[in-house]
């Protein structure tokens, strides 16, 4: 693939529209563009998470996730096109099982807190959920394959697990929610 971006400021979007990968133009608030933007934002937040000290296996996994998210965004930008492969979802499932197996079972709700890396993983998780909702909304009005929705759903689960893993890197733990109602009922 040659150089595709020869000019960044084209001014073609000044009218409130943007071009999709199939050369059609849609309003910038189109559900497809919103879904693409949420996936792009998620990828950017994962890039920020990658600025933190991370275990090598987590870093390698997140770099792969960034590539898969770029494929997912590309797929969303070209209606009817397939870029995200089944192997990407399988990789998430395997990583989720492997990392979750190292963690104690949850007995309480946890807060999106702890180390800076874990907190950023929680931010990524919430953006992944928003991106998933945007893809679901798009699927109500336009054809979208199941793979993008399934990938984002599974990725948000993985990011939750990775936040727990990252809180334990230096011997830390989850930050547990302290429910006054639960405390009263326990006493």
C-alpha positions as CSV (number, residue, x, y, z in Angstrom):
1,X,0.0,0.0,0.0
2,X,1.5,3.3,-1.0
3,X,1.2,6.7,0.7
4,X,-2.5,7.3,1.1
5,X,-2.5,10.6,3.0
6,X,-1.0,13.2,0.8
7,X,-2.9,16.2,2.2
8,X,-4.3,16.4,5.7
9,X,-6.2,19.8,5.5
10,X,-8.4,19.2,2.5
11,X,-11.2,21.6,3.6
12,X,-13.8,19.1,2.2
13,X,-15.2,18.7,5.7
14,X,-15.9,22.4,6.1
15,X,-19.5,21.8,5.1
16,X,-20.1,19.4,8.0
17,X,-19.6,16.2,6.0
18,X,-16.8,13.6,5.9
19,X,-15.7,11.0,3.4
20,X,-16.1,7.3,4.1
21,X,-13.6,4.7,2.8
22,X,-15.9,4.0,-0.2
23,X,-15.8,7.7,-1.2
24,X,-19.4,8.4,-0.1
25,X,-19.9,11.5,2.0
26,X,-22.0,11.6,5.1
27,X,-22.8,14.1,7.8
28,X,-20.1,14.2,10.6
29,X,-22.8,13.3,13.1
30,X,-23.8,10.2,11.2
31,X,-24.0,7.1,13.4
32,X,-21.2,5.5,11.4
33,X,-18.9,8.4,11.9
34,X,-19.7,8.4,15.7
35,X,-18.9,4.7,15.9
36,X,-15.6,5.3,14.0
37,X,-14.8,8.2,16.3
38,X,-15.4,6.2,19.4
39,X,-13.2,3.4,18.2
40,X,-10.5,6.0,17.3
41,X,-10.8,7.5,20.8
42,X,-10.4,4.1,22.4
43,X,-7.3,3.4,20.3
44,X,-5.9,6.8,21.5
45,X,-6.6,6.0,25.1
46,X,-4.9,2.6,24.7
47,X,-1.9,4.6,23.2
48,X,-1.9,6.6,26.4
49,X,-2.0,3.4,28.5
50,X,1.0,2.2,26.6
51,X,3.0,5.2,27.9
52,X,2.9,3.6,31.4
53,X,5.3,0.9,32.7
54,X,3.5,-2.3,31.8
55,X,4.4,-6.0,31.9
56,X,5.8,-7.1,28.6
57,X,2.9,-9.5,27.9
58,X,0.3,-6.7,28.5
59,X,2.3,-4.3,26.3
60,X,2.5,-6.7,23.4
61,X,-1.2,-7.5,23.7
62,X,-2.2,-3.9,23.8
63,X,-0.1,-3.1,20.7
64,X,-1.9,-5.9,18.9
65,X,-5.3,-4.6,20.1
66,X,-4.4,-1.2,18.6
67,X,-3.8,-2.8,15.2
68,X,-7.1,-4.7,15.5
69,X,-8.9,-1.5,16.4
70,X,-7.5,0.2,13.4
71,X,-8.9,-2.7,11.3
72,X,-12.2,-2.3,13.1
73,X,-12.3,1.4,12.3
74,X,-11.4,0.7,8.7
75,X,-14.2,-1.8,8.5
76,X,-16.7,0.7,9.9
77,X,-15.5,3.3,7.4
78,X,-16.3,1.1,4.4
79,X,-19.8,-0.2,4.6
80,X,-20.0,-3.9,3.7
81,X,-16.2,-4.4,4.0
82,X,-14.5,-6.9,6.3
83,X,-11.2,-6.2,7.9
84,X,-11.4,-7.5,11.4
85,X,-10.7,-11.2,11.4
86,X,-12.0,-14.0,13.6
87,X,-8.4,-14.5,14.9
88,X,-8.6,-11.1,16.6
89,X,-11.6,-12.1,18.7
90,X,-9.9,-15.5,19.5
91,X,-6.8,-13.6,20.7
92,X,-8.9,-11.5,23.1
93,X,-10.7,-14.7,24.4
94,X,-7.3,-16.4,25.0
95,X,-5.8,-13.3,26.7
96,X,-8.9,-12.8,28.9
97,X,-8.8,-16.4,30.1
98,X,-5.1,-16.3,30.7
99,X,-5.1,-13.0,32.7
100,X,-8.3,-13.8,34.6
101,X,-6.9,-17.1,35.7
102,X,-4.2,-15.2,37.7
103,X,-6.7,-13.1,39.7
104,X,-8.6,-13.9,42.8
105,X,-12.4,-14.1,42.4
106,X,-14.3,-10.9,42.9
107,X,-16.3,-10.8,46.1
108,X,-17.2,-7.1,46.0
109,X,-17.5,-4.4,43.4
110,X,-14.3,-2.5,42.6
111,X,-13.8,1.2,41.8
112,X,-12.0,2.3,38.7
113,X,-8.9,3.3,40.7
114,X,-5.6,2.1,41.9
115,X,-2.4,2.6,40.0
116,X,-2.2,5.1,37.2
117,X,-1.9,2.3,34.6
118,X,-4.9,0.5,36.1
119,X,-7.0,3.6,36.2
120,X,-6.2,4.3,32.5
121,X,-7.2,0.7,31.7
122,X,-10.5,1.5,33.3
123,X,-10.9,4.6,31.2
124,X,-10.2,2.4,28.1
125,X,-12.8,0.0,29.3
126,X,-15.5,2.7,29.5
127,X,-14.6,4.1,26.1
128,X,-14.8,0.6,24.7
129,X,-18.3,0.3,26.1
130,X,-19.3,3.6,24.5
131,X,-17.8,2.4,21.2
132,X,-19.7,-0.8,21.5
133,X,-23.0,1.1,22.1
134,X,-22.2,3.3,19.0
135,X,-21.7,0.2,16.9
136,X,-25.0,-1.3,18.2
137,X,-26.8,1.9,17.4
138,X,-25.3,1.9,13.9
139,X,-26.5,-1.7,13.5
140,X,-30.1,-0.6,14.1
141,X,-30.0,1.6,10.9
142,X,-27.3,0.1,8.7
143,X,-25.7,-3.2,8.1
144,X,-22.7,-4.0,10.4
145,X,-21.1,-7.4,10.8
146,X,-21.3,-9.0,14.3
147,X,-17.5,-9.0,14.6
148,X,-17.0,-5.3,15.5
149,X,-19.6,-5.4,18.2
150,X,-18.3,-8.7,19.6
151,X,-14.7,-7.5,19.6
152,X,-15.6,-4.3,21.5
153,X,-17.7,-6.2,24.0
154,X,-14.9,-8.7,24.7
155,X,-12.2,-6.0,24.7
156,X,-14.0,-4.1,27.5
157,X,-14.1,-7.3,29.6
158,X,-10.4,-7.8,28.9
159,X,-9.6,-4.2,29.9
160,X,-11.4,-4.7,33.2
161,X,-9.3,-7.8,33.9
162,X,-6.1,-6.0,32.8
163,X,-6.9,-3.1,35.2
164,X,-7.0,-5.7,38.0
165,X,-3.7,-7.2,36.8
166,X,-2.1,-3.8,36.6
167,X,-3.2,-3.0,40.2
168,X,-1.2,-6.1,41.3
169,X,2.0,-5.5,39.4
170,X,3.8,-4.1,42.5
171,X,1.9,-6.0,45.1
172,X,-1.2,-3.8,45.1
173,X,-4.8,-4.8,45.0
174,X,-8.2,-3.7,43.7
175,X,-9.9,-0.7,45.3
176,X,-13.1,-2.0,46.7
177,X,-16.4,-0.1,46.8
178,X,-17.6,0.5,50.3
179,X,-21.3,0.4,50.3
180,X,-23.0,1.8,53.4
181,X,-26.1,-0.2,52.7
182,X,-24.1,-3.5,52.5
183,X,-22.1,-2.6,55.6
184,X,-25.3,-1.9,57.6
185,X,-26.9,-5.2,56.4
186,X,-23.7,-7.1,57.4
187,X,-23.8,-5.8,61.0
